[in-house]
């Protein structure tokens, strides 16, 4: 009988394997120092084929990625504004 609690806490679809080595998704988050929104994108993409509604997880990933893109554009616009102000002084 499977350990239901452990399966719910650490489902198999968050564990990959390469060359006989298991890789947990949380270790990827740590290795790349991902912010939560980046981690959400990966989480939804990694698990989408293993959940009841694959399209829903892809749409969740898209929503998070759209937010990341928007935040990056705002950051770049702010930097550009600061640079412009600095050049005018």
VENQUIVEN-V713862 format. One record per residue. N is the residue number from 1. PHI is phi as a letter, one per 40 degrees, with the letter a starting at -180 (none if undefined). NEAR is the number of other ideal C-beta (glycine too) atoms within 10 Angstrom. D_FIRST is the distance of its C-alpha to the first C-alpha in whole Angstrom. Layout:
BEGIN
n: {N/N}
phi: {PHI/PHI}
near: {NEAR/NEAR}
d_first: {D_FIRST/D_FIRST}
END
This chain:
BEGIN
n: {1/2/3/4/5/6/7/8/9/10/11/12/13/14/15/16/17/18/19/20/21/22/23/24/25/26/27/28/29/30/31/32/33/34/35/36/37/38/39/40/41/42/43/44/45/46/47/48/49/50/51/52/53/54/55/56/57/58/59/60/61/62/63/64/65/66/67/68/69/70/71/72/73/74/75/76/77/78/79/80/81/82/83/84/85/86/87/88/89}
phi: {none/c/c/c/c/c/c/c/c/b/c/d/c/b/b/b/a/a/f/g/b/c/b/c/d/c/c/c/d/c/c/b/f/c/c/d/c/c/c/c/d/c/d/c/c/c/c/d/c/b/b/c/b/d/c/c/c/c/c/c/c/c/c/c/c/d/c/c/c/c/c/c/c/c/c/c/c/c/c/c/c/c/c/c/c/c/c/c/c}
near: {3/7/9/8/8/9/10/8/9/14/13/9/14/17/14/14/8/7/4/5/7/9/13/12/18/13/12/16/16/11/9/11/7/14/11/10/13/15/17/18/20/17/21/20/16/17/17/18/10/12/13/6/9/12/9/12/19/14/13/17/19/13/14/20/16/11/13/15/10/10/12/10/10/10/10/10/10/10/10/10/10/10/10/9/9/8/7/6/4}
d_first: {0/4/7/8/12/12/11/14/16/16/15/15/19/20/20/22/23/27/28/25/25/22/24/23/25/26/27/29/31/32/33/35/36/35/36/34/35/35/31/31/32/30/27/28/29/26/23/26/24/21/21/22/26/27/31/30/29/32/34/33/33/37/37/36/38/41/41/41/44/46/46/47/50/51/51/53/55/56/56/59/61/61/62/65/66/66/68/71/71}
END
